[in-house]
């Protein structure tokens, strides 16, 4: 699983980093760490628009989003 640490970064940077990882690793599971609710919502929206399911887990310093591609 690929992990992206976008904590401390303001939108749209977490979305851009996630989009780049999705483009470079099609079909792979990703974990994205973000601090804010805004980043959590924006990254989740991007992932769902690309056909990924999103599991959100609160962590002490924000959120961990696990992005799983839909099965073909």
TAQUI-V780584 format. One record per pair of residues at least 6 apart in sequence whose C-alpha atoms are under 6 Angstrom apart, sorted by sequence separation. I is the first residue (numbers start at 1). J is the second residue. If there is no record, write none. Layout:
I_J ; I_J
This chain:
57_63 ; 57_64 ; 6_14 ; 56_64 ; 56_65 ; 55_65 ; 55_66 ; 54_66 ; 54_67 ; 53_67 ; 52_67 ; 53_68 ; 52_68 ; 52_69 ; 52_70 ; 51_70 ; 7_33 ; 3_30 ; 5_32 ; 6_33 ; 7_34 ; 35_62 ; 1_29 ; 2_30 ; 3_31 ; 4_32 ; 5_33 ; 6_34 ; 7_35 ; 15_43 ; 34_62 ; 1_30 ; 3_32 ; 34_63 ; 33_63 ; 33_64 ; 32_64 ; 32_65 ; 31_65 ; 31_66 ; 30_66 ; 30_67 ; 29_67 ; 29_68 ; 27_69
